Amino acid sequence: MLITLWIAIGAGVIALLVAAIKKKDAQHCSGVNITIEGVDNNYFVDKKDILNAITFTIGGNPVGNIVSAFDLRKLETELQKNIWVKKAQLFFDNNNRLMVDVLEREPVARVFTTGGTTFYIDSSLAMLPLSDKFSARLPVFTSFPSDKIVLSPLDSLLLKGILIVSTAIQKDSFSMAIIDQVDITSQRNFEMIPKIGNNIIVFGDATDVEEKLNKLQLFYKKVMVKAGWNNYSVINVQYKGQVVAKRKGAEDKLADSLRTLQLMQAIVENAERQTNDSLHMIAVDNDNNSTNVDIVQQSIQRDDEHEPTASEKPQSTTISVTVPPVVVKKTTVTVPKTTVVKKPATVKPVNTNMPVANPVKQATKTTTKPATNNTTQPKAVMPRPTTKEDIKKAGNEY
């Protein structure tokens, strides 16, 4: 009878449990509660992303669906496909609310490769892409030698060193404030660039990181504040128990001076090249126009054929023509004497656009209106140039 009693009690409990489970499965989801755990509440994935993933997986709004229709394991797997989701747990509470707990990945460093790509790494050395939601304030490492997703053993070891150095820098507020970026050398060591001063901090490999940062902080507090931020070119903390600093010497100043001289020389050469190009264009223009004997002869013929009327005779006028300075060869030409019938001087309009064969810096002509005479004056006869030298001379006098 005792055994029968215990069997009856056990069967009753099982029946009650089965009935309770069936009753709960027949109920509907009353809501969704999403919790995301991140670093300092800086989330690279938000609640909207999680809810959209759940809605896409079950094919609709989870609220109102039957509880038994939810495949919680499948939902967890789908959520963890997001690169920023490290772990996801889903369950229903006593009020039939779907509880979603998400553990977000924690980026610890930002890495720039030699190929120009960039990514984050987390504490598990997973490569994380950039996010358009948030940009983390992390130590920056440059010149990482590989862009591949699957790294070689040496690159994996270097990535682990980046994790160690970055974690130590973030733990020290002074290091976070003073270090701007960390460069990776060809020997796979680290060189730090400070935010203040023009120097390099030789850090070495990822061993004894805390000790090296403590030595660096002590050197800044005891030496740099007295000597000045730009008094040292190299600060080496990779040796155990000491800091080796190199003062800026004559070679450093000479390198800066040589760089400045190179820049100035490049500017001067560029200016000289532009000046030579301008002078060459002026010389070509003079060769093509100023010494063209046909233009000079045609101008002389026009002067002989046309005599200005009284209305065309100008009053006292001063004409200034400015010509670009061009070096020309001086020549002496002997012109034969010619008998010319004198007449009052007249002035014709001068074409200032006409090129001048023998340019000078400034040529000035002053003419005065002649006295009015109603009598007909004899016309001046100008000898016709015959040779090239005469034509050139005539052009110069014009």
Beta strands, then each sheet from edge to edge (+ up, - down):
strand 1: 31-37
strand 2: 85-92
strand 3: 97-104
strand 4: 107-113
strand 5: 118-122
strand 6: 127-128
strand 7: 140-144
strand 8: 179-184
strand 9: 190-194
strand 10: 200-204
strand 11: 232-236
strand 12: 244-247
strand 13: 317-321
strand 14: 363-367
sheet 1: 1+ 3+ 2-
sheet 2: 6+ 5- 4+ 7+ 8+ 9- 10+ 11+ 12-
sheet 3: 13+ 14-
end
